[in-house]
Amino acid sequence: MLFIPLPFVVALLLVVMFIVFLRSGDDVRTNRAFLASIALCAVQSVLVGLRWGYGISEMRYVLPILAACLPPLVYIAFRGLMGMGAESRRAMLASLALSPLLIVVLEFAFPAAIDLALIVIFVGHAIALLLLGRKGPDGLDEAQFASVASAHRALIIAAVALCVSALFDLLVVFDFEWAQGQNVAALISNANLLGLLLIGLMVTLAGKSKAPETAAESVTEVSPPAEPSEQDRDIVARVDRLMETQALYRDENLNLSRLARRLGLPSRQISGAINRLLGVNVSQYVNQLRIREACRLLEETEQSVTAIMLSAGFQTKSNFNREFRRVTGMSPVDWREREVWKLVSPNKTATRQMPDDRSKPDEPLKIVGK
């Protein structure tokens, strides 16, 4: 019977992800770092299968080099969800070359230190990813509002996956030390399944959230004050007007960077003002407007839920249903079947509190952050 190593199965799943991602219709230039990460995970998985499934020992020279490329590439992919200039890109490309170069040097000069170096590279980039995510979803300027929360979760999980891979590398070191490497094949196969597949899934999820590239304008960032100010109120009022007059929230590719360019303000200033004044992040604010529009269409039209979802600015049913339930406390179908409530009056914004007592049909629809 033909023996198929488990890493080959993982590689096949990653190839399927790559093809689906590539044929999704998104701008390849926008997502090239995510595509490269998935491709690298697939290639590494194949080489792991050749090394430990079929005993091709020559792979031991290539695998550490490819492994050293993965953490910086994943970091570059997620860093691309934040606004960055040419200098930042050059610095990250330099870091991408530095990690594998270090492994090449160690293979000739000090092979015993390769495993330790890989652990440091994986954990170091995991920490760097967590630092990227410390600002929450609003830190991912280039991610679409409809899926920015999922992209942020993917970032955190990718960091955890890098740590898991580092942990398995440490177990391999201990196995060679204490058991002469008897369990290495099983350890590496499991690490491959958990680490590479999880990283591939996360970069696929996050990559789908990135909006197509647009011409960027230089906007100077400013340090936000700790408390709401008159400037915050003015910024939120401007955002409200833009959303109301142009229905900008219905743009499925809308992200914080695009919103900042439309207003001519720094993205951090906009997110800070909305957070301090309304108590929600920007993606929640925009999705609340989308849910308000969806509620109106559910009550006033006979369109299908899917058509309403797309019209309101959402791309996937999972995001739509999750946000709808977060804002209204019920599903879109339940909302349509309930007794019709009066909608938000035109002279009010969509950032008020939703009443806890949903049995009062005369109260207006009001929206909250989670």
C-alpha positions in Angstrom: 0.0 0.0 0.0 1.3 3.4 -0.9 2.4 5.4 2.2 1.4 9.0 2.2 3.0 11.0 5.0 0.7 13.3 7.1 2.6 16.4 6.0 1.7 15.7 2.4 -2.0 15.8 3.4 -1.4 19.2 5.1 0.4 20.4 2.0 -2.6 19.4 -0.1 -5.0 21.4 2.1 -2.6 24.4 1.9 -2.5 24.2 -1.9 -6.3 24.2 -2.0 -6.3 27.3 0.3 -3.8 28.9 -2.0 -5.9 28.2 -5.2 -9.2 29.3 -3.6 -7.5 32.5 -2.3 -5.9 33.2 -5.7 -9.1 32.7 -7.6 -11.3 34.7 -5.2 -11.1 37.7 -7.5 -9.0 39.9 -5.1 -6.1 42.0 -6.2 -3.1 39.7 -6.1 -0.8 42.6 -5.4 -2.8 43.5 -2.3 -2.4 40.0 -0.9 0.9 38.8 -2.2 2.5 38.5 1.3 -0.4 36.3 2.5 -0.2 34.2 -0.7 3.5 33.8 -0.2 3.0 32.7 3.4 0.5 30.0 2.3 2.8 28.8 -0.5 5.8 28.7 1.9 3.8 26.6 4.4 2.8 24.2 1.6 6.4 23.8 0.4 7.8 23.4 3.9 5.1 20.7 4.6 6.1 18.8 1.4 9.8 18.9 2.5 8.9 17.7 6.0 7.1 14.7 4.4 10.2 13.9 2.3 12.5 14.2 5.2 10.6 12.3 7.9 8.2 10.2 5.7 10.7 8.9 3.2 14.0 9.5 5.0 15.6 11.9 2.5 18.2 13.3 4.8 19.3 16.0 2.4 16.2 17.9 3.3 17.7 18.7 6.7 19.8 21.4 5.1 16.9 23.1 3.4 14.2 22.8 6.1 15.8 25.1 8.7 16.3 27.8 6.1 12.7 27.7 4.9 11.5 27.6 8.5 13.4 30.8 9.3 11.6 32.5 6.4 8.1 31.8 7.7 7.9 34.0 10.8 9.1 37.2 9.2 6.9 36.6 6.2 3.8 36.1 8.4 4.7 39.3 10.2 5.1 41.2 6.9 1.7 39.9 5.8 -0.1 41.0 8.9 1.9 44.3 9.1 0.5 45.0 5.6 -2.9 45.4 7.3 -1.6 48.5 8.8 -0.5 51.7 7.0 3.2 51.8 6.4 5.6 53.7 4.2 8.4 52.7 1.9 11.0 52.8 4.6 9.0 50.3 6.7 8.7 48.0 3.8 12.4 48.0 3.1 13.1 47.3 6.8 10.8 44.3 6.8 12.3 42.9 3.6 15.7 43.2 5.2 14.4 41.2 8.2 13.0 38.6 5.8 16.5 38.1 4.4 18.3 38.3 7.7 16.6 35.3 9.4 17.4 32.6 6.7 20.9 34.1 6.2 21.5 33.6 9.9 20.6 29.9 9.6 22.8 29.5 6.5 25.8 30.9 8.5 25.0 28.6 11.5 24.8 25.5 9.2 28.5 26.1 8.3 29.8 27.6 11.5 27.8 26.2 14.4 25.0 23.6 13.5 24.2 22.8 17.1 22.8 26.3 17.5 20.3 26.1 14.7 17.4 24.8 16.8 17.9 27.5 19.4 18.1 30.2 16.7 14.8 29.0 15.2 13.1 29.0 18.5 14.2 32.6 19.1 13.1 33.6 15.6 9.6 32.1 16.0 9.0 33.4 19.5 10.5 36.9 18.6 8.1 37.3 15.7 5.2 35.9 17.7 5.8 38.7 20.3 6.1 41.2 17.4 2.7 40.1 16.1 1.1 40.5 19.5 2.5 44.0 19.7 0.9 44.7 16.4 -2.4 43.6 17.7 -2.3 45.5 21.0 -4.3 48.4 19.6 -7.2 46.1 18.7 -9.0 46.0 15.4 -8.7 49.7 14.9 -4.9 49.2 14.5 -5.5 47.3 11.2 -6.1 50.3 9.0 -6.1 48.5 5.7 -8.6 45.7 6.8 -12.2 45.9 5.7 -14.5 47.0 8.5 -16.8 44.0 7.8 -14.0 41.5 8.7 -11.4 43.5 10.7 -12.4 41.7 13.9 -11.8 38.3 12.3 -8.4 39.6 11.0 -7.4 40.7 14.4 -8.3 37.3 15.9 -6.3 35.7 13.1 -3.3 37.8 14.0 -3.5 36.6 17.6 -3.9 33.0 16.6 -1.0 33.2 14.2 1.2 34.5 17.0 0.1 31.5 19.1 0.8 29.1 16.2 4.3 30.5 16.0 4.8 29.8 19.7 3.4 26.3 19.3 5.9 25.6 16.5 8.7 26.9 18.7 7.5 24.7 21.5 7.7 21.6 19.2 11.2 22.6 18.2 12.1 22.7 21.8 10.6 19.2 22.3 12.7 18.0 19.4 15.8 19.3 21.1 14.9 17.5 24.3 14.1 14.3 22.4 17.5 14.2 20.8 19.0 14.9 24.2 17.1 12.3 26.2 15.8 9.7 23.8 18.3 9.8 20.9 15.6 11.3 18.6 13.3 8.3 18.7 10.2 10.4 18.7 11.3 13.2 16.3 9.3 12.0 13.3 6.0 12.0 15.3 6.8 15.3 16.9 7.6 17.0 13.7 4.5 15.6 11.9 2.3 16.9 14.7 4.0 20.2 14.7 3.5 20.4 11.0 -0.2 19.6 11.3 -0.8 22.1 14.1 1.6 24.8 13.2 1.8 25.2 9.4 -1.9 24.4 8.8 -3.0 26.8 11.5 -0.7 29.5 10.2 -2.0 28.9 6.7 -5.6 29.1 7.8 -5.0 32.4 9.7 -3.2 34.1 6.9 -6.0 33.1 4.5 -8.6 34.5 6.8 -6.7 37.7 7.4 -5.7 38.1 3.7 -9.4 38.0 2.7 -10.0 41.0 4.9 -7.6 43.3 3.2 -9.1 45.9 0.9 -7.7 46.5 -2.6 -4.9 49.0 -2.8 -5.7 52.6 -3.4 -3.4 55.6 -3.8 -2.3 56.6 -0.4 -1.9 60.1 0.9 0.6 61.2 3.6 -1.3 62.1 6.7 0.6 63.1 9.8 -0.3 61.1 12.9 -1.0 62.9 16.2 -1.0 61.7 19.8 -4.7 61.5 20.9 -5.8 63.1 24.2 -6.9 60.8 27.1 -10.4 62.3 27.4 -13.1 63.3 24.8 -12.7 66.8 23.5 -14.5 69.3 21.3 -12.2 68.1 18.5 -13.5 64.6 19.1 -17.1 65.7 18.8 -16.3 67.6 15.6 -14.6 64.6 14.1 -17.4 62.2 15.0 -19.9 64.8 13.6 -18.0 64.9 10.3 -17.9 61.1 10.1 -21.6 61.0 10.8 -22.3 63.5 8.0 -20.1 61.6 5.6 -21.9 58.3 6.4 -25.4 59.8 6.2 -24.9 61.8 3.0 -22.9 59.4 1.0 -23.8 56.1 2.6 -20.1 55.3 2.7 -20.8 52.4 5.1 -22.3 50.4 2.2 -18.8 50.2 0.5 -17.8 46.6 1.3 -14.1 47.5 0.9 -14.3 50.4 3.3 -11.4 50.5 5.9 -10.0 53.0 8.3 -7.3 54.1 5.9 -9.8 54.9 3.2 -12.1 56.7 5.7 -9.1 58.8 6.9 -8.3 59.8 3.3 -11.9 60.9 2.7 -11.9 63.1 5.8 -8.3 64.3 5.3 -7.5 63.3 8.9 -5.1 60.8 10.5 -6.6 57.3 11.0 -5.5 57.2 14.7 -7.3 60.6 15.3 -10.5 59.2 13.8 -10.4 55.9 15.7 -9.5 57.7 19.0 -12.3 60.1 18.7 -14.9 57.4 18.0 -13.6 55.2 20.8 -13.5 58.0 23.4 -16.8 59.6 22.5 -18.9 56.6 21.5 -17.2 53.7 23.4 -16.9 51.5 20.3 -14.1 50.9 17.8 -14.5 52.2 14.2 -15.4 48.8 12.7 -18.2 48.4 15.3 -19.4 51.9 14.5 -19.5 51.2 10.7 -21.1 47.8 11.2 -23.7 49.3 13.4 -24.7 51.7 10.5 -24.8 48.7 8.2 -27.0 46.8 10.6 -29.3 49.8 10.9 -29.6 49.8 7.1 -30.2 46.0 7.1 -33.0 46.5 9.7 -34.7 49.1 7.5 -34.5 46.9 4.4 -35.8 43.9 6.4 -38.8 45.9 7.5 -39.6 47.9 4.4 -38.8 45.4 1.6 -39.3 41.8 0.5 -35.6 41.3 -0.5 -33.9 38.1 0.6 -31.6 38.2 3.6 -28.6 37.6 1.4 -29.5 40.5 -0.9 -30.0 42.8 2.1 -26.6 41.6 3.5 -24.8 42.6 0.4 -26.7 45.9 0.0 -25.8 46.9 3.5 -22.1 46.4 2.9 -21.4 42.9 4.3 -19.6 40.2 2.3 -20.2 37.0 4.2 -23.2 35.6 6.1 -21.1 34.7 9.1 -20.0 38.3 9.7 -23.4 39.6 8.9 -25.2 37.3 11.3 -22.6 37.8 14.1 -22.8 41.6 13.9 -26.6 41.6 13.5 -27.0 39.5 16.7 -24.4 41.6 18.5 -26.3 44.8 17.7 -29.9 43.7 17.9 -29.8 40.6 20.1 -31.6 38.5 17.4 -31.1 37.0 14.0 -32.1 38.8 10.8 -34.9 36.3 10.2 -36.3 36.9 13.8 -36.0 40.6 13.2 -38.1 40.4 10.0 -40.8 38.3 11.8 -41.1 40.4 14.8 -43.6 43.3 15.2 -42.2 46.3 13.2 -40.5 48.9 15.4 -40.1 52.5 14.5 -36.6 53.1 13.0 -34.1 55.7 14.0 -35.5 59.2 13.1 -33.4 61.1 10.5 -32.2 63.7 13.1 -30.5 61.0 15.3 -27.2 59.2 14.8 -26.8 55.4 14.9 -24.6 55.5 18.0 -27.1 55.6 20.8 -28.0 52.8 23.3 -30.4 50.0 22.2 -33.1 49.6 24.8 -32.9 46.5 27.0 -36.7 46.1 26.8 -37.3 45.0 23.2 -41.0 44.5 23.8 -41.7 48.2 23.3 -42.4 48.7 19.6 -42.6 52.5 19.8 -39.0 53.0 20.9 -36.5 53.8 18.1 -33.7 51.4 17.1 -30.6 52.4 19.0 -27.2 50.8 18.6 -24.5 49.9 21.1 -20.9 48.7 21.0 -20.2 45.4 22.6 
